[in-house]
Amino acid sequence: MKNLLFVLVLLFSSQAIAGFDLGNKETKKTVTVQLKWQHQFQFAGYYMAKAKGFYKAHGLDVKFKLPEAGVNPIQQVLKGYADFGIGTSELLLEYAKGQPILVLGVIFQHSPLALVSLKRPDIDVITDLAGKKLMIEENSSEIYALLQQSGLHSDDFQYIQHDFSINSLMDGSVDAQTVYTTTEPYAMSRSGIQYQTFSPRMAGIDFYGDNFFTTQNLAHKDPQTVTAFRSATIEGWRYAMQHIDETINHILSHYSTDRSRDALTFEAEAMQKLMRIDLIEPGHMSRYRWKHIASVYQDIGLLKSTPNLDKFIYQEQNIIDNYTTELQYLLAFLIGTLVVLLASAYLTQRFFRLQTQLSTMIDQSPIAVMLLNEQFEIMEWNLQAEKTFGWRASQTINHNIFDFLVIEPHKPRVQQNLLSVLDSQQPIQIENKNYTITGQEITCHWSNAPFHINGEKFIICMAVDVSELRSLKALTMEKAVFVSDNSITNEEFLQRLVNTMQLCLQIWEESTSKSKVQFAEDSGLWRVSLDGSTAKTRTLDKYLSTSSIPQKPRWKQVINTANFILREFPNHPKCQLLNEYKQSIRKPED
């Protein structure tokens, strides 16, 4: 067998070298990339993939096409005017309509798209945009989702076509406009302009941003080009984010841009927080995150149901499709079969040994433990889980936890938690309500951690029923703090709001080491104003002391602030206390 394998490998190698030279890149294929904005650091990965020869090494000559006012970048690709494009998560909506879109990768794990307005007496909260002129760029469905969740529909404001600048906002031609939080806010701050930001994330709408894509037609017709472009692009992004100064120098010297060096540096640093390349590979995307985005679209009525994502999300093309002769196909098949058989024999033995060890550990655990695959289907379900929830293992294996275990109101939050475990590969804790086999709702504290077997991703979920503890704590708090909900005084109410805000700021500073101004900007809940050249958080500051908090406070905004902190830093040891503070807020009767 060894001799046969050696002969096949030698024969295949000689055939490949003679008839299918993968290294021959003398003939380059020209492709066009449709950008969605003017030249800036937002597209650094594509620039550096070209500058460092990554595209060239893959046989590509890449041209960049700037957007035009009134022209939809997605349609440019679909109509064949460009081969590749960069789009928002609205690509999913187009795909659901039957458009042959293929998403190749994600650049921003969190979208930087937001609405911004100048600081004015008549615009304080997002609902104040009713009746105003809003300049919104193409493919901004997450902005419309934010407006809709705030009670504003398309007939409640005047839509203005975007002109790719902030001049219209500055001269008052429009009242608010879409921006990227990585760019325009810098220019306004440097100009001494006082502004406020309304981010979709403040409403729990957390989408992907800058997804690079092509068409299914091109992928089918020329899979080598699509695979080459994707690989070189990811390589370019990795290089750009690891060599920011060099990349900025290249942009300034090779592309016409109105961005200064400081502005590009600000943009690069802001992008690092949205890309998280310290945890996530550039281009990475999750099927389950796309499903979550689809569920948000469904909630706001933009999508009737989640489409099948098999043709929407890029999957690596099988290299066998690239072979040009029957002989090469046969040789590849034979070699592949031999290698798979040999590898499978080893891996199968090792897998079952690991699986046996893991099953023993899970079964003997004193707490409820289950093992989920990437589809959130149960692979293991221990004896304690049977006691806690009532279902036997045979009734749960291969079933999705969202089909029977998680109560409906908590499904989006739990799904986002599990997606974060898969994306970040970090353990995350969460507390939510679950069903038992009798239909009873119980509160469980979950510790969810990533686990790998032979390259496959799993999640180990450990649950403790804390229902009795929560009931006892609630009863204790009710006796100690609330004589009755109606008996709370306005002074007590204001004190609870101040306590909650102080703790929010404390958790923020301990978790990020960033300023109060950054806290206000990142949460999107508190206005930042400029006093000369100094950024101030005057409104937020009032809520940090009982001597300055308004007598008629925006108490729901305090709750939203607590929710922001709980969502961003769920593992902080003080989050449980913050949640209790939040739950203690009861508005007194007038």
N, C-alpha and C positions, 0 to 999 in steps of 0.2 A: 504493500500500500504506500509506503514512504517513497519508493521509486516512482510509482505512478503519479503521486502528488508532485514530485520534483519535476517530472517530465511535463506535466500539465502546466505548472507554473512557468517553466522555462519557455514552453511553446506559446503560452498566452502572452508572456512578456515580449517575446520577439514579434508576435503579431501586432501587439499594441503599439510597439515602437515603430514598426514598419507602416502599419495601416491607420493608426489612430493616435496621432501625436498630440497629447493633451498639453504639452508644453509649448507648442507652436502658436505664438501670439502675434506673428508678423502681420496677419490680416486682422485689423480691428473693426469691430462692428460699431457704428455710430448710433447712439441712443439719446433721447431727449428727456430731461427731467423737468416737469412743470413745478416750479416753486409756488408757494402760496403767499409770499410777501416779498418785499424788496431785500436786497443782499444784506445779511447781518449774521450774527453768530448762530442764530436759529438753524442755519443750514451748514454749520461748520463741518459736520461729518462728511457731507457730500463733497465739500470743497477739498478737504484733506485727502479723501479717497482718490481724488483726481491729482492733487498736487504731489502726493507721495508715491504715485504710480500704482496704487492698488487696483484701480479700474483697468489701467493698461495691462497689468499683469494677468488680468482675467480676460483680456482680449476686447476691451471696451473703450470707445472714445465717447465720453459723456459731455453733452451740451446742456446748459441750464437755460430755462425759459422763464422770464419774469412774468408775473400776473398782470392782467389789464383790468381796469375798472369795469365792472359789470360782467366779467367773464368768470364762469365757474371753473375752478381748477380741476374738479372731479370730471366735469364734462369734457374738458380738454383731453384727458386721457381716454375716456370712453369713446370719444369721437375719432381717436387716432392721431390727434395733433401732437401728442406727447406719448412716450412709451411708459414713463413712470411718473408718479405724482406724490404729493404730500397732502394728506387730508385729515380732517377731524374724525371723531367717532361717528359723524353723520354718514360715513361710508357704510355703516351697518344698515341705515335706513334705505340707502340707495340699493344695496344688495337685496334687501327684503322686497324691493319693488321689481326685482328680476334683473337688475343690472349685473353684468359679469365681472364683479370686482373681486380681486384677490389681494388681501392684505399681507404684505411680506414681513412687516415688523413694526414695532412701536418704539418711538424715541422717548416721549414723555410719559412716565408712568402716571403722572397727574397732569391734567390739562392746565395750561397757563391762561386760557381764555377767560376774560372777565369783562364786566361793564365798568366804565369810569365816568364820573361827572365832576365838574368843577364844584368847589365848595360854595354853595349858595343858600340863602335863607329858605328858598322854596324846595330844596332837595336835601332831605335829611335821611330818609329811609327809602328803600327801593320802590315802595308803593307810591312815592311822590313822583315817580316817572310817568304816571298816568297823564295823558294829554301832551306829553313832551315829544320832541323830535329825537329819535334814536338812530344813530348811524351804525348799522350792523353788517359785518362782513358776511360773505357767502359761507355756507356750511357751518352755521353757528347754532345748531339745534339745542345744545346744552344751555345757551343763553335764553332761548325761547322757553326751555324747560324751567329755568330759574324764574323767568317772568310769569309763566303760567302758574307755578307753585305759589307765587306771590299774589296771585289773583289778577294779573295783567294779561290780557289777550291781544291779538294782533290789531283789533279795532280800538284798543285803549291807548295806542300811541301812534305816532307818525313815523313810518319807516323811511330812512334815508340810505341811499346806496353808498357804500364805503369808498373813500378816496385814498386809502392807504397812508393817511397822515393824521396828525392831531390838530391841524390848522383850523378845521371847521369847528372843533370843540373850543379852541382858544379864542376864536373871533365871535363865538356865540351863535354860529349858524346851526349847530346842533346842541342839544342839552346833555346827551350822553353818547358814548360810542364804545364799541368793543375794542379791547386792547389785549396784548399779551403782557402779563404781569412781569415778564422778564425784560421788557424793553421800554414801552412808553412811560411808565411811572418814573423812570430815571430821568428822562428828559424834562418832565414836568417839575419834578423836585428841584432839578438843577436850575430851572428857570424861575424858581420861587413861586410856582403856581400851587395853590391849595386845592386839593382834589380828594375824592373819596372813591373807594372801589367796592363793587358788588360782585362777589365771586360765587359761582355755582356751588362751590364746596361749602359755603355757609348754609346751603339748603340741603346738604347731603348728596349733591350731584357730583360725583367724582369720576370723571371719564378719562380715557386715554387721550393723549395729545400728539399731533404730528405723526400719524401713521403713514409709512411709505407703502405704496401699493402699485399694482399694475392691473391688467385685465386677464381673465381666465383664458381668453383667446391667445394672447401672447405666450402665456405659460404653456399652453398646449402646443402651439406652433413652434416655439423656440425656447424650450425649457432650459437649455444651457445658458442662454443670455440672462434669463430671469434669475437662475441660481447664481450666476457670476455677479450680477448686479447686487443681489442681496448680500452675498459674502463680502464683497469689496466695500459696500456701504457700512456694514457693521464694523469692519476693520477700520474704516475711516473714522467712524464715531469714537471707537475705542482710542484711536490715536489723538483725535482732536481734544477729547476731554482729559487726556493725560499730558498734553502739551499745549496748554491754553495760550501762553504767551506767543509761542511760535505760530499758532493758528490765527491769533489776532493780527500779528504782523503780516501773515499771508493775505488775510481778508482786506486789510488796509492797502496793500500794495497791488492786489490783483483784481479787486472788484470795486465798482462804483457804489459807494455807500455814504449816507449822511451820518453814520454812527462814528463817534469819537472813540479813541482808545479806552477812555474811562467807561464809556457807555457799553462797549463790547465786553469789557471786563465785568461790569455789573451784570450783563446778560448771561455771561458764562457762569458766574457764581450762582445766579438764580436758577439756571438750568440744572446745575449739579443737584439741587434739592429736589427737582422734579424728575430727574433721570435715575438717581440713586445707583450710579454705576459701581459704588462700593459694595452694593448688595446684589444688583441685578445686571445681567449682561445686556448691552445695547441691543435693541431689536426684540427682546423677550416679550412675549405676550401669552396670556392665559385664556384658554377657551371659556373658563368659568367666569373670568372677569368680563369677557364679551357677553356672556349670558346675563351677568348682573346689569350691564349697560342696557341690554335689551329689555330687562325687566323694568328699568326706570323709564325707558321709552314707552313701554306698555302702560305704566302707571299714569303717564301724562297724556295718553291717547295718541301718541305718534306711531305706535306699532301695535298691530292686533295680536300677534303671537311671535314667539321667538323662532326665527327660521333655522333650518338645518345649516350648521356652520362649516360643514365638511369642505365645501368649495370656496368658502370665504376666507379661511385661515390657511396660510401657506404651509405645505408639507413638503419635506425634502424629496426631490425627484429621484427616482431609482436610476442609478447610473447605467443599468442595463439598457434603458431606453436610448442611450446615446451610442450604443455600438452600431456599426454600419454594416456588418456582415453576419450571416448566419453562423459562421465558424466562431467568431468572437463571442456571439451570444451563447453558443453551446459550451465553449470553454469556460466562460464566466459562470454559467450555470453549474457546470461540473465542479469547478473549484469552490464556488459558493456553497454547494451542497456538502462537499467534504469538510470544509471549514466549519459550517454550521453544525454538522453532525458531531465533529470532534469537540467543538466549543460547548454544544448543548449537553453532551455527556458530562463534561466537567461542571458546567454551571448548574445543571439540574441537580446533580448530587449535592453541590454546595447550597443551592437554594433550599432544598428540602431539609438539609441539616440546620440551616438558619431558621427556616420556618418552624421546625419542630421545637427548637430552643425558644423561639419567640412565643409560640402557642403555649408552651409550658409556663413561661413567665406571666403571660396575660391571664391564663386560667387561675393561677395561684394568687393573683393580686387581690388585696383586701378592698380595693375600690373598683368601681365600674370602669372597664377599659374596652375600647373598641378600636379597630384598625380600619381606616378608610383608604380607598384608592383615590386617584385624581378625579374620578367622577362622583366622589362622595358616596360610593357604595361600600357597604360594610363587608369587610373581609374576615374580621375576627370579632367575637362578641363573648366576653368572659362570663363566668358564673355570677359574679357580683352585678354585672349589667342585667342579667336575668332577674336577680332579686330586686334591683332598683326600679327597673322599668316594666318587668313582668313578661316580656317576650322571650321565648327560648331562642337559642342561637340559630336553630334550623328555620325559625320564622323570620330572621333578619338578614342572614347572609345573602349577599348580592342585591340587597334592597337599598335604595337611596334614603339617607336619613331624613331628607326633606319630605319624603312621602308619608312618614308616619310619626316621627319623633319630635320635630320642632314645631311649636305652635305657630300659627300663621303670622301674627304680627312681628314675631322675632326672626322670621326666615331671612329677610334681607340683611340684617345685622350679622347673623350667624354665618351666612354665605360669604359676606365680605370678610369676616374674621378668618374663615378657612382659606379663602383666596389669598389673603395676606400671608398666611403661614406658608402656602405653596410658593408665592412670589418672593418673599423675603428670606425663606428658609430659616426663620426664627420662631421659637415658641411664643405663643400668645395666649393669654388667659381671658375668659369671658364668663359672664353670668347671664343665664337666660332661662326661660321656662320651657319645659318639655312635657310631652304626654306620657302617661303610662298606659298599659294595655287596657285598663279599665276606663280610660278617658279622663282620668284625674290629671290636673296640671300640677307639676312640681317644679321648684326652682333649683337649678343645679349650677354649681361652680365648675367650669371646664378648664382644663389645661391641655392645649392642643399643640403638638410638637411635630416637626417634619421627621420623616424616616425614609431611608433608602434601602432598596434591595435590588442589586444588579441593575442599577441605573434607573429603576422605576421609583416614582415618588409616592409616598404614602403619608398619612397623618395618623399619629397615635393620639387618641382622644381619651382623657381620663376625667371622670365626672364624680362629683360628690353632691348628694342631695342635701341642700342647705335650707329646705323649706321651713323646718321647725325652728332653725336658728333665726331665719329672717322674720318669722312670725313673732318669735320671742323678742327680737330686737325692736320690731315695729311697735309691739305692745309696750315695751319699756320706754321707747321714745315718746309714745303717745302719752304715757303717764307722767314722764319727767318733763317733757317739753310742751305738749299741747294739753291744756286742760280740756279744751275743745277747739276745733278749727275756728269756731266763731269768736273765741275769747282772745285771740292774738291781737295785740295792740299794734298800732302803726310803727311805734318805735322798735318793737321786737321784729316786725317784718323787715324794716330797713336794716337792722343789725344782721339779720340772716343773709340779706343780699350782699352786704359788705363782707361778711365772713366768707361767703362763696367766692366773690371776686378776688379777695386777698389770697385765698387758697389756690384759685386758678392761676394767678400770676406767680405764686410760689412754685407750683408744679412746673409751669412753663420755664421759669428761670433755672430750676434744678435740672430739667431735662435737656435744655438747649443752650444754656449760658448766653441767651440772646436777650435783647432789650425789650422794654415794655412797648416801644414803638413797633418793633418787629412783631411782637405778639398781636398788636392791634391790626397790622397789615395782613399778617398771615391768616388770622381768623376771619378777616373780612367783615367783622361785626362792629368795630369801633373806628371812629373817624380819626385820621391823622391830619393835623394841620401844620402849617409852617409859620413860625414866628421869626421873621427875618430869614435866616438860613438854618434855623433849628427846628426839627420836627417835634411836635407836641401832641400829647394825647389828653386833651383837656376833659373831654366827656368821660373817658375811662377813669381818669384820676378822681373825678367826683364820686365814683362808685367804690372807692377804696377807703372812704372814711364816712362815719355817720354824721360828721359835722358838715359835709359838703354834698352828700347824696341828695338828689331832688326828692321833694315830698311826694311827688307823683312819678315814681321811677319807672323805667322800662324794664319791668321785672322779667318779662319773657326773654329779653335780650341777655339778661344774666343767666337764665337757664340755657339759652343757646350757647353761651360762652362756656358753661360747664360741660355741655355736650361735646363741644369742640375739643376741650382738653381730654375728656374721657375717651373720645374717639382716637385722638392723636397719641396719647400716652397711656394705653390701657394697663400696662404692667407697672406703672409707678405705684409705690406702696401707699401713697396718700389718696389714690383715686377712689378707694372704697369710702374714705371719709368724705371726699368731695361729692360722691354720689348721695351720701346721706344728707349732706348740706343741701344739695339740690332738691331732694325729696322733701326736705323740711320747709321749703318755701311755700307758704300758703298766703294768698292775698287776703288781707283783712276786709271784713265787710265795711262798706262806706257808712 
